[in-house]
Amino acid sequence: MKKIAGRQLVVGEHPGNDAFPQAAFYSYAYPEPAGFRDQPVTADAHFEAMLGEFILPYDAVRGATEPDALLLDFLSTTYAAAAEAGGWDRAALECPIGVPGQVRRV
């Protein structure tokens, strides 16, 4: 197994299985900083202690008036949760969201 250096936020989509039968988007921090699971995130999301990650049910996204905005908010708020709880240097890590079709200056 390859050793992973540093801190990271992992996000993805879970189709459901026997252990957690609900389709959902997930987000977890590795290593999990103290207080991560207590940080505020998207209203439709919750921290699933059994899995050790934030969960946003697929049905909540599918039924949302603006599903793209809800998913982006989930990704943004769980990133902020990891960054705040972990004391990440956000100014050094972050840049503005770009405009589709335009190269962003760095």
C-alpha positions in Angstrom: 0.0 0.0 0.0 1.3 3.4 -1.0 1.7 5.8 1.9 -0.2 9.1 1.4 1.6 12.2 2.7 -0.2 15.2 4.1 -3.8 15.9 4.5 -6.6 15.5 2.0 -10.3 15.6 1.4 -11.7 12.7 -0.5 -15.1 13.0 -2.3 -17.0 10.6 -4.5 -20.2 8.8 -5.4 -21.4 5.7 -3.6 -23.9 3.5 -5.6 -25.1 1.6 -2.5 -24.2 -1.8 -1.1 -25.2 -4.2 1.7 -23.4 -2.1 4.4 -25.0 1.2 3.2 -27.8 0.5 0.7 -28.5 4.2 -0.2 -26.9 5.9 -3.3 -25.1 9.0 -2.1 -22.3 11.4 -2.5 -19.6 11.2 0.2 -16.8 13.3 1.6 -14.2 12.5 4.2 -10.9 14.0 5.5 -7.8 11.9 5.9 -6.5 12.0 8.4 -9.6 13.2 10.1 -8.9 16.4 12.0 -10.5 16.9 15.5 -13.8 18.6 15.1 -14.3 17.8 11.4 -17.5 15.8 11.9 -19.0 18.7 14.0 -18.5 21.4 11.3 -21.5 22.9 9.5 -22.2 21.5 6.0 -25.0 21.5 3.4 -28.4 21.2 5.0 -29.3 17.9 3.3 -26.0 16.3 4.3 -25.1 14.6 7.5 -22.1 12.9 9.1 -22.5 9.1 9.0 -20.5 7.8 12.0 -20.6 4.2 10.7 -18.8 5.2 7.6 -16.7 8.1 9.0 -17.8 10.5 6.3 -20.3 13.2 5.3 -23.1 11.8 3.2 -25.4 13.7 0.8 -28.2 11.4 -0.4 -28.5 11.0 -4.2 -32.2 11.4 -3.8 -31.7 14.9 -2.2 -29.6 16.0 -5.2 -32.0 14.4 -7.7 -35.0 16.1 -6.2 -33.3 19.5 -5.7 -34.5 22.6 -7.7 -30.8 23.2 -8.5 -29.0 19.9 -8.2 -25.7 21.2 -9.5 -25.7 24.0 -7.0 -26.6 21.6 -4.1 -23.7 19.2 -5.0 -21.3 22.1 -5.4 -22.4 23.4 -2.0 -21.8 19.9 -0.5 -18.3 19.8 -1.9 -17.5 23.4 -0.9 -18.8 23.0 2.7 -17.1 19.7 3.4 -13.8 21.2 2.0 -14.3 24.2 4.3 -15.0 21.8 7.2 -11.8 19.9 6.6 -9.8 23.1 6.1 -11.1 24.8 9.2 -10.9 21.8 11.5 -7.4 20.9 10.2 -6.0 24.4 10.3 -5.1 24.4 6.6 -3.6 27.5 5.1 -6.6 28.3 2.9 -5.0 31.4 1.4 -2.2 29.3 0.0 -4.5 26.5 -1.2 -7.5 28.3 -2.7 -8.2 30.2 -5.9 -11.5 31.6 -7.3 -13.8 29.2 -9.2 -13.2 29.7 -12.9 -15.5 30.5 -15.8 -16.2 27.5 -18.1 -14.3 27.7 -21.4 -11.8 30.3 -20.1 -8.3 29.6 -18.8 -7.8 30.9 -15.3 -4.7 32.9 -14.6 -2.6 31.6 -11.8 
